[in-house]
């Protein structure tokens, strides 16, 4: 967690197991890709589409996946007990 040490502090503050902080952080970063999918940038040029043709699809995906992902992350975060970090 060199990238985001504030995530470890937040997990400790809410007494969440520190083992789940990396997967939860990664999943939360992946959610915006459903709204703004940069991997689909060549697709409109190849198929002759406009960006507005893709926005509705990606917005529906976001609306569906947001509650599902947040619920699963919350449930997975509750599977392990909190163990306080030991300072060196």
N, C-alpha and C positions, 0 to 999 in steps of 0.2 A: 504494500500500500504506500509506496513511495510517492505515487502520483497524487494521492488525496489523503493526507494524514487526518484531515478534519472528519473523514468518514469513520475512522477508528475512534476518535474522541466522541463522536455522536453516538456510535454503537455502545460505547461504555456508559454514556450519560443515560441512555434509555434501557440499559442492562440487557442488550442483545448479545448473543454469542458472537465473538469476534471471528469465528470461522465462516460465518455467513456474510460478512461485510463485503468481501470481494465479489462473490456471485451476485449479490443484491446490487452493488454499485454497477457492475457490468450490465445487468439487465435493465437498470434504470437509464443507463446511457444508451442502450440499444432501442428503447422505445421511441425516441424522436425520429429514428430512421424510418419508422412507419409513416410519418407525416411528410418528411422531406427525404425521399429515398434517392441519394446521390448515385446509387448503383444503376438507376434507371435513366440517367442523363442521355446515353446514346439511343435509348429506345424511341423517343419521339422523333428523332432525326431519321432513324431507319424506317419507322412505320408511318411517317408523315403525320404524326399527332401533335397536338399542342399541349402545353403544360396543364391547362385547365381540364383536359380530358383525363388526366391522371389524378388530379387533386381529390375528386369525389371518391375514387377507389381507396386512395391512401387515408383519407379522413375516416371512411367507414372501418378500415382495418384498425386505425388508431382507437376509435370508439369501442370496438369489440375487444381489442387486446389490452387496453389500459386496465380495466377492472380485473380481467383474468390474470394478468401478470402481477398486479399489485396484490391480489388475493393469494396467489401461489407463493409469492415472496414472503408475505406475512406468515403464511402457514409453515413454510420451510424455516423461517427465522425462529419459530417457536419450538422446533424439534429438539434443539439442544439447550441445556441449561446455561445460564450466564456464569462465567468464571472470570473473576476480576483479574486484569493483567498484573503481573508482578514486575515492578520496576527493577532494573538491573543493579 
